[in-house]
Amino acid sequence: MTQEPDNLYNRRAAGWVYIELIKSRCNTVSELNKYLAMIANLMLDNQELIFWEQLCWQVAKLFFRLDNSTTGDCWTMFYDLWSKIPHNVSLGNSTLLKAILKHQTEIPYQLFCRDFDKFNHFQTQDYLPEIMANGKAMPALVERYYIAVAKNWCTLIENDKFSDLTYNLSSFLEKLDKVSKEQSKMVYLIYYRAVLRLNLGKFEEAKEIIIPFAQKKQNDFWVWDLLAQLHPTNMDMQFACLAKALLCKASPDFLVKVRQRMIGLLILRQEWNAARVEIDNIIEIRVGNKWQIPVQLREWLSLPEISNANQYTNIHDLYKTHSLEAESLLQNTAKFKGIIWKINPEKKTAQFFVSENVSGGFNYERLKVKVSIGAFMEFSLVEVNNTDSSFWQVITACKSDDTIPVHLEKGFSGILKKVGNAGFVENVFIEPSLVMNKEGLITGKAIRAFDSSKKIWGWKAIAID
């Protein structure tokens, strides 16, 4: 080599010697890096397929037998050296990637993210689930690699350490989206596409991505936890999603963080009894697992409203009621315009009418909307179908400035016909309070309302001129 450094045969021979030394002498990444530096200096091209394949195999064998004690500096040097080595789609390259994934928790986050493309070379079989020796299926190598990289990106974003890697992030998101759309069975890639955008504050993009995934995984609590995080300014929707999450079947240990977030919302809503129940639940789980009790829990427990609350409140019904709103996120909502025809101030409920096929009621206090008899409003509705009945659930409601159509409101004029204390003008019912001391010809305004005695929709006066 020293006499003819440019001689291909000499360089090739030296390379095989280094591979043999890696095989026989290397027991650490640090030792491996020494020989990789020598191999990189040989400047063999990517046509040396057998050589590069054998190198991948030997490096993979070393990684498989290593424990998790390699320092970040050693991994950084390995990544830097490996970037100087030609990469080919091969079984050896795929095997090396599997070995690297074994050490993903000790490899510095930025390496996984910055150097993603160094190992993004896959065979056809890498897109298929891997069958283990025990017969169990393991997710495809492609899916495992993309998830590992996505997790590392999430960590960098959460710690605000990705500003100098913005280009790499954009490139990774494009490739992640592409693989996810092409490989529909890799459903967890959809989850990480949404989580990354959530961490970047792109909430609407994340919602569009996660809904198809959530529809397939709606019995998993963490789906609803994610949906709660995608509504940072809508506390009611956060509450509904976390309520749904806590109704899902899961190990109590897995639900600790969800419960703690829910406690914060329960306190904001002054649901003191429910908050006390959840605090006690978390403390019981943490004590049972010998986990530390967070300071925040102790502070909450010291609040008079919490310490004096009922510890035995049944919170299942509370969660069940509000979870319907969360479930609507996975259903097709429809926009309708209708009129408020009845209000119950004690229960804070209002009844609305859109048509004879679309009507119902809602709690206006929960939706934080002002209502009045005859108010014209726009609703987002979901039709909920049960075994023996169906109803329209109101997701949102707001005032509409459009002209009220004639099938919802009309003027009337005619001779008043009294029946007891109430009255009628043709088919318009007039309540006693409106016809007191009225006789003869009257005019006014009427809206559609339900006639409970006849079980039909009719007209009810709301104003007399």
Beta strands, then each sheet from edge to edge (+ up, - down):
strand 1: 130-131
strand 2: 137-138
strand 3: 334-344
strand 4: 349-355
strand 5: 358-363
strand 6: 376-385
strand 7: 390-399
strand 8: 409-415
strand 9: 417-419
strand 10: 422-425
strand 11: 428-430
strand 12: 441-451
strand 13: 456-464
sheet 1: 1+ 2-
sheet 2: 5+ 4- 3+ 6- 7+
sheet 3: 8+ 12- 13+ 11+ 10- 9+
end
